[in-house]
Amino acid sequence: MPEHRRAALSAFAHRRPLVLVAAGVCFYSVGPVFVAASDASGPVFSFWRSWMGVVVMGLANLVAVVTKGTAWPTLRDPSSRRAWRFAAAAGAAFGLHQLCFFTAVKATSVTDVVLMNTLAPIIVTVAAIRLFGERPGLRFRLWTLLAMAGAAVVVLGASTGPQGNPFGMLLAFVNVGFFMVFFLVSKQGRQEISVLPFLFGVMLVSACTVSTYVLIAGEAVSGFSTRDAWFAAAVAIGPGGVGHFVMTWPLRWVAANIPPVMRLAQPALAGFLAWLWLGQPVHLSHLVGGALTIAGVAGALLSKGGRSLRGSEPDAGSSIPVEGGAAGGARELPRQPRRVRRSTRAC
């Protein structure tokens, strides 16, 4: 890719990171539709999807290395070893998240698991105070609670009610914890390593984690049908490839509290896609819950606390990181300053 085009893409991601996060949310919403359309069990589908993801990210890195002529981070440099440790930790957390998610669905219900996922913004809010010094303020939290309530309405409206299996609920909660570890480690790791090598490391470690479980549990992975293979490939390329890329790339510029709030729109988007592609019914609760979720997400982002979080991104007058350096990091290009509205106190 020409230097000026790569710089333009980096500048766009730096100035408009929420556009990429929103695109990632849309791609993530497609995944459950493909999984629901498949006939394979959760662990088996996860096994094939994970290794297909390794291939997808490997090819993406190969293309980047060939076209840019740059090298990967090596293990000889201490800073590179630190970067790979972030990728390994995120990959292990992501693999465990997948296993807990699918096992929880089998032990209880999709309703219970997705409802538990709405706790993610709370976990991130608590962790981000210590890790990133983020304090979004009361209004941001209240709007987030409205979005969480809307997501809960969407999920409950699509079921006959929660099953309440204690073991399944425990796994559902652990699943949320592992995904939040993956997210928070990814945000930290993005300060150390370019997005493509990072995601390759994540997918490789995640696939090894899932494979270990499949081997221990004795899951039969050889009877994977061609139809399910196409669905797994679609998840690996779409949500697992493009989705992870556009969600992870801007993490070095966007506040940690914002992506989990925006992801609360996923149940509504996934429900709409399931109605469109699978013919699943849409009820009044979907419309009401979707409207509440959209209002809550918009209110959180536009609140004083949300504006403060968006204003805490790197100064517009600072240099723009252009990824693809020899160590897998980023070079800096100057940019013209623009005024950024900042609040000194989030409320």
N, C-alpha and C positions, 0 to 999 in steps of 0.2 A: 504494500500500500504506500502511495506517495507520502512524503513527509508532511506536506501541508494538509493532506486529508486526515492523516492520523492526528495531527495537532488540532484540527477542527473538531474531530470527534471527541477528543479529550476535553476541549474547551466546552463543548455542549454538555458532556457528562458533569463537568465541574459547575456549570452555571444552572443546569436544569436537572439535578439528580432525581427529583421527585417524578419526572416524566419516565425515567428508566425504572424506578421503583413501581410505578403504576403499571408499566408494561409487564414487569415481573409478576405482579399480582394477577394480571390477566392470563399469563402463561400458566401460572400455578393452578388457576381455576380449571384448566383443561384436564389436568392429570386425573382427578377423581372420575371423570366421565369415561376415560379410556380404561381405568381399572374396573369400573362398574360393568363395562361392556365385555370384559374378558371372562374366561371360564377358569383360569388358573387360581390356585390358592394364593393368599397374600405373600408368604415367604418365597414361594417359587417365582411369582411375578417380580418380587423385589430382587431376587437373585439375578434373573435375566436382565431386568431393567438396569441394575447396578453395573454389570459388566458391559452392557451396551453403552452405558454412560462413560465408562473408561475409554472405550473405543472412540466415542464421539469427541471427548475432550483430548484424547491423544492425537487424533487427526487435526483438531483445531490448533493444538500447539505445534504440530509438525508444519502446518501451513504458515503459521506465524513465524516460525524459525526460518523457513525457507524464503518467505517473502521479505522479511525484515533483516535477515542475516544476523540475528542476535542469538546469544547463548542463554541457556537456562541458568538459574541460580545453582551453584555447585555446593557440595558439602565441605569444600576446603575452607570457605570463608565463614567465620563465626556468625556473622549477621545472616548469611544464607541458611545456615543450620537452624538458626532461630526461626526464620521464616517457614522452613519445612516443618518444624515442630508445630507451628500454628496450623498448617494444612493437615498434618496427621491427627491432631487433636480434634479439629473440626470434622474430619472424615469419620473418626471413630464415633463421635457424638451423632453424626448424621446417620450412620449405619444402625446404631442402637435405637435412634428415633424411629427408623423405618420398622425395625423388628417389634418394638413395643407397640407401635401404632397398629400394625396388622394383627398382632396377637391380641391386643385389646379389643379390636373389632370382632374377632372370633369369640372372645370370652364374654362380651357384653353386647354393645350395639354401636352402629355408626353415630347415632344420636349422642350417646354418652361421650364418645371420644371427641367429636367435633365441638360439643358444648365445653368440654374440658379445655380445648384449644383456645377458647376465648379468654382464658386466664393469662395468655402470653403477654399482653401489654402490662399487666400488673407485675409479672416477674421481671420484665425488662426495666420497668420504671424503678424498681428497687435496686437491681443490679447496676443500672446506668449511673446511679448516684455515686457509687463507689468507683466504678471503672472509668467513667467519662466525665464525672462532675455535672451531669445533666439534672436539672430540677425544672420540669416543665410547667409547674404551677397548677393551681386549683381548677381554673377553667378548662385547661387542656385535659385534666383528669376527668372532669364531669362530662365533657363531650365524649371522651373515650368510653366512659360507662354507658352512655347512650348508644354508641356504636356497638358495644358488647351486647347490650340488651337486644338491639336489632338483629344481630347475628344469631342470638339465642332463639329469637322468635322464628327466624328462617329455618333453623335446624329442627326445632320442635314441631313446626308445622309440616315437616316432611316425614313424620314418624307417628307411630301409635303410642309413643311415650318411652321414657328411659327404662332400661332393664335393671340397672342398679346392682349388677354383679360386683361384689367387693373387690375380687381379684382383677376383674376387667377395669374397674374404676381406678385402682391403684396403678395399673399399667398405663392407663390413659393419662394420669397425672405425670408419671415418670416420662412418658412420651413427650409431653409438653416441655418438661425440664431439659431433656436431651436436645430437643430442637432449639430451645433458647440458648443452650450452651453452644450449639453449632452456629447460631446467628451471632452471638456476642464474640466468640473466638474469630469468626469470619471478619467481623468489623475490626478487631485488633490486628488480625493477620494482614488485612489489606493495606496497613501502613508499612508493611515489611516486604511484600511480594506482589508481583503483577497478577492480574486476575486469572489468566489462563493457566499458568503453572500452578497457582493455588488451587483452582478447581480440579485440575488433573490429580493433584495429590489427594484432595478431598474424595474424589470419586474412587480412586484406587484403594484407599484405606477403608472407605465405606463398603466397597465390594468385598474386600477381604473379611470385614466384620460380618457381613451378611452371609458369606460363604461358610464361615466358621460355624455360625448357628445352623445353617442348612445341613452341614456335615454332621454336627452333633445330634440334631433332631431327626436325622435320617429322612429328610424330605426328598422325594423323587423329582428331580429336575429334568429328567431325560424325556418325559412325555409332553413337553411343551409344544402346543399346536402352532401351526403356521399363522393362524389367525391371531392367537395371543402374542406371537412373536412380533407381528406388525404393530399391535397395540403397545407392547413394551418398547419397541423402537420409537414409536411416536412420543411416548413419555420421555424416553432418553434424549431425544432430539429437541422436543418442544419445551415442556416444563423443566426437564433435567439438564438440558443444554442451553438453549436460548434464555429460558426463564431464569436459571441460576446465574447466567452471565450478566443479564441486565439488572438483576437484583443485587449481585455481589459487587459488580464494578463500582457503583457509586457509593458503597458503604464507607469509603474513606472520606467522603464529603458530606454525608447526610447524618443527622443526629440519630442515635440508637433508638429513641422512643418512637420515631415516625413510622418506619416500615411495619412493625407489628400492628399499629393502629390501622394503617392502610390495608393490611392483610385481612382485617375483619370483614372486608367486602367479599372475600372469597366464597363463603357459602351462598350468597345471593347470586354471584356470577356463575358458580358451578351449577346451581339450580336452574338458572336460565339456559345454560348450555345443555344440561341433561334434558330439559324440556324440548330444546331445539333439535338435538341429535338423537336422543333415545326415546322421545315421546313420553317422558315422565310428567305427571300432572303438576300444574302450578296452582297453588291455593292462594286465598286472600292473605294468609299469613306470610307468604313469600313476598308479596307486594308491600305489605305494611312493614315487615321486618327489613326488607331491602331499603325502603325509604328511610327508616330510622337509622340504619347503618350508614347510608350515604350522608345523611344529615349530621350524624355524629362524627364521621371522619372529616367532613368538610369543616364542621365547627371546630374540631380539635386543631386542624391545620391553620385555620384562619384566626384562632384565638390569640390572645397576647402571648400566652405561653408557647403556642405553636410557631408564631412569628419569631419569638425569641430563639427557639430551637433552630429554625431555618436560618436565622441571622448568625447562629454560632458556627455555621460552616465557614470554611476558609475565606478570608477577606477577598473581595473582588479585585483588589489591587495587588494581590499576591500572584506569584507565578503559577502557571498551570502545569500540573504533572502530566508528562507524556510518557506512557508506559512502553516498555520494550527495550530497556537498557541491557547492557551485557550481563548484569547481575539479576535481571528479572525485575528490577525496581523501576524507577521513573526518573526521567530528566525533567528539568524545569524550563518552561518558556515564559517570558514576560507577557503580561497582558495589560490592556488599558484599564485604569481604575474606573469603577463606577460606584455610585453611592449605595450603601447598604444601610437599610434602616435597622437599627438595633435597639433593643430595650434593655435597660440595665437591671430590670427586675421583672421576673415572670409572675403573673398573678392568675 
